[in-house]
Amino acid sequence: MSVRRVAIFSAVMAGLAAFAVLYPSTFIFSLVTTITVIYTAWGVYHVAITISGLKPPLNPDTKLDEFPKISAIIPARNEPILGRTIEACLNHIDYPRDKKEIIVVVDDEGGERIGFWYQQKHPDVIKLLARRQLFPTKPSALNDAMRLCTGDIVVIMDVEDIPDRDVFLKAAAAIKSGWQAVQVILRIGNTEDSWISKVFAMEYAGWFRILLNGRANMEMFAPLGGTGNYFSRAALRYVGGYEPTNLAEDAELAIRLRIARWNVGTIDARHWEEAPVKFKPWLKQRSRWFRGWMQSFWKYAGVLFKPTVARRMGISGIFSALVMLVSPLIVVLNWISYGVTAYWLMEQAGLLPQVTAGVIPFWSIIPLWFNALYYYIWIKGAKLEGIKVSTIRILPHMFFYMNVMMPIASLRAFYQELFMQVFWEKTTHHGRGVKWKAAQH
């Protein structure tokens, strides 16, 4: 627990409460104006990157004259499907075998046995790192595994991933052409398992196919996804690898890559993944991501505006990074916006005392039009990625997902960041759906 952060938070909340009690009309006007300005800037930014993101992603020529060696790091803890991922790297991905290197880093005895068996069977390709004394986070495991990498390119591959056959070829071609870091589009294979996995798949399609692709096309800061990240090993070492205590290690690393003046590209290739099917595992995963973004906000909020860093990031880079880092706050602001609107409606009906009369400006309706943009991005992303969606039927689920589930995850992450030590809430993977998709692509 950070006593300083708790004290700052308590002081801010006390100040806002006093302001609201003593000057209710002024408080509401200030609140509505602030939210409207934030939402409008947020919306204009996303309109621009959405237009750019509708363009095709980077699709490099895969006819290589030489093949750089690729080191694939597969971190695993209590993952019985580990063998499937190793087999996919060995036999499914189209790339010369002598240019593949697979680093399996495990923290459990079951994973150690699986990794050891494959290392014995394929000693020319597979290296096992069985950790004994460890800090139990994914970025810590990745840093340890990097010491064993000898490839020119390093790829991070989650244990549930099934990559497209040509993904190594495309990533190698992109990095040979000058990119220092590229990421694939992450697709969900178990889309039909529940409405949560369906909306999750739509969210991923909108995020990777449109929003991250749009950022890359406009040469803005683009956060990395947690898997399917391909780096020049020299660049990864130059920025210092991963921060071992950050719970969204991918996004934090992307900031340091941008500070080093390297953008992250999005290539037209896919890793197939597994989405949570029920609310509880979804909540744990999303809270971890949101908390990781909060950690990066505390770390970089002041750093980004230092002259040397600002020159490297650029104005668009700083703004784009801050948009990502404050995302957990934005989803909570939805509740405040709905609360103010509900109060206004009940006030008009004579159910509550007059507080907002003549206070809420007419232009505060502007964010409502931008709100529709996010539904469009998810639906359009799903169609671009070939996900079958009945728009009318899915809209209520999307509304609940965006406006109930995500704020709950954000508040949970904020509580953990204020009052709890860093810990890794692991997502359980069952190998759903994705294995069947691999046969089709």
Secondary structure, DSSP 8 states (H G I E B T S, - for coil): --HHHHHHHHHHHHHHHHHHHH-HHHHHHHHHHHHHHHHHHHHHHHHHHHHHHTS--B------SS---EEEEEEESS-TTHHHHHHIIIIIS-S-GGGEEEEEEESSHHHHHHHHHHHHH-TTTEEEEE-SS---SHHHHHHHHHTT--SSEEEE--TT-EE-TTHHHHHHHHHHTT-SEEEEEEEES-GGG-HHHHHHHHHHIIIIIIIIHHHHHTT------SSSEEEEHHHHHHTTS--TT-TTHHHHHHHHHHHTT--EEEEEEEEEE----SHHHHHHHHHHHHHHHHHHHHHHTTGGGSHHHHHHHHHHHHHHHHHHHTHHHHHHHHHHHHHHHHHHHHHHTTSS-SSSTTTS-GGGGHHHHHHHHHHHHHHHHHHHTT----HHHHHHHHHHIIIIIHHHHHHHHHHHHHHS------------SHHHHHHH-
